[in-house]
Amino acid sequence: MSGNVENLYCQRTSPSWTSRLARALRPPDPLLRNPRELEIDAPLGRWNLYIGGAGSVVDGYVSIDLVPLAGVNVAGSAEQLPFRSNLFQRVECDAVLEHVEHPECVMAEITRVLAPGGFAHVVVPFCHPFHEYPRDFRRFTPDGLRQYSNGLQVIAEGWRTGPTATLLVFVLEYVKVWLPWRPLRAVAHGALGWLLFPFRYLDLILFRSARARQIGNHCYIWLRKPAS
Ligand SMILES: C[S@@+](CC[C@H](N)C(=O)[O-])C[C@H]1O[C@@H](n2cnc3c(N)ncnc32)[C@H](O)[C@@H]1O
């Protein structure tokens, strides 16, 4: 079941020549991140937690993931964080809630381990293809995500990736639905990815539109635990 997570990790780090070639030929992401997402003054503290990083090492963070890949500091579930309460100044939870059975437990755990005055940054998909890491249970609207805020203050919210990202990722997936062989899907993904990625810059305009929410790709929320 954890195969997809391990594949994701291998694609990023494997030293084999086929993986290096795949990385070299890999088209740029069809997604462009909203620059406003990170315009938040939320400094790291002594202890910061990265949930579900799939083995990527992020400076300044302790990482926890269900799958014990290299780079993961603690293997375990975000539904039951093995840390004391009020410890972390920053918690990152990026594209994880759709993969857990009980997102409300994860959000309760984030609330518990956040230090008073600490910040949580949570990102979830709204319109995005099915992807099992290692399972895929649900999608979220911004209203739905806000419902999990558990008494934390909502500092900011918006779209991490916009309508053009949605369109491009679905076109890529649609074409691959027609192709029965994995190598063919990889070639199609590469060729179409290079052809389509420049359109991602349209999201820089669409992020400003209220209508982006009709088919936005991933949304984010910044939450703060009251200082006392
Ligand atoms: C879609 S990947 C996101 C990876 C990374 N945040 C990124 O954006 O590249 C989801 C990650 O969440 C992890 N995950 C899934 N269920 C989890 C759980 N219950 N507790 C902790 N991590 C979990 C998976 O192992 C995977 O690494």
PDBQT file of the ligand as one rigid body, heavy atoms in Angstrom, charges set to zero:
ROOT
HETATM    1  C1  LIG A 301       0.673  13.498  -1.327  1.00  0.00    +0.000 C 
HETATM    2  S1  LIG A 301       2.017  13.109  -0.259  1.00  0.00    +0.000 S 
HETATM    3  C2  LIG A 301       2.516  14.760   0.139  1.00  0.00    +0.000 C 
HETATM    4  C3  LIG A 301       3.984  14.842   0.226  1.00  0.00    +0.000 C 
HETATM    5  C4  LIG A 301       4.560  16.232   0.428  1.00  0.00    +0.000 C 
HETATM    6  N1  LIG A 301       3.853  17.004   1.433  1.00  0.00    +0.000 N 
HETATM    7  C5  LIG A 301       4.576  16.945  -0.889  1.00  0.00    +0.000 C 
HETATM    8  O1  LIG A 301       3.772  17.874  -1.066  1.00  0.00    +0.000 OA
HETATM    9  O2  LIG A 301       5.368  16.551  -1.732  1.00  0.00    +0.000 OA
HETATM   10  C6  LIG A 301       1.204  12.615   1.250  1.00  0.00    +0.000 C 
HETATM   11  C7  LIG A 301       2.173  12.199   2.348  1.00  0.00    +0.000 C 
HETATM   12  O3  LIG A 301       1.417  11.997   3.548  1.00  0.00    +0.000 OA
HETATM   13  C8  LIG A 301       1.875  10.816   4.173  1.00  0.00    +0.000 C 
HETATM   14  N2  LIG A 301       0.797  10.270   5.020  1.00  0.00    +0.000 N 
HETATM   15  C9  LIG A 301      -0.339   9.653   4.632  1.00  0.00    +0.000 A 
HETATM   16  N3  LIG A 301      -1.071   9.302   5.707  1.00  0.00    +0.000 NA
HETATM   17  C10 LIG A 301      -0.390   9.742   6.795  1.00  0.00    +0.000 A 
HETATM   18  C11 LIG A 301      -0.633   9.681   8.195  1.00  0.00    +0.000 A 
HETATM   19  N4  LIG A 301      -1.729   9.107   8.709  1.00  0.00    +0.000 N 
HETATM   20  N5  LIG A 301       0.309  10.207   9.015  1.00  0.00    +0.000 NA
HETATM   21  C12 LIG A 301       1.427  10.787   8.528  1.00  0.00    +0.000 A 
HETATM   22  N6  LIG A 301       1.704  10.884   7.211  1.00  0.00    +0.000 NA
HETATM   23  C13 LIG A 301       0.817  10.361   6.359  1.00  0.00    +0.000 A 
HETATM   24  C14 LIG A 301       2.236   9.889   3.019  1.00  0.00    +0.000 C 
HETATM   25  O4  LIG A 301       3.081   8.849   3.429  1.00  0.00    +0.000 OA
HETATM   26  C15 LIG A 301       2.895  10.889   2.051  1.00  0.00    +0.000 C 
HETATM   27  O5  LIG A 301       4.267  11.038   2.330  1.00  0.00    +0.000 OA
ENDROOT
TORSDOF 0
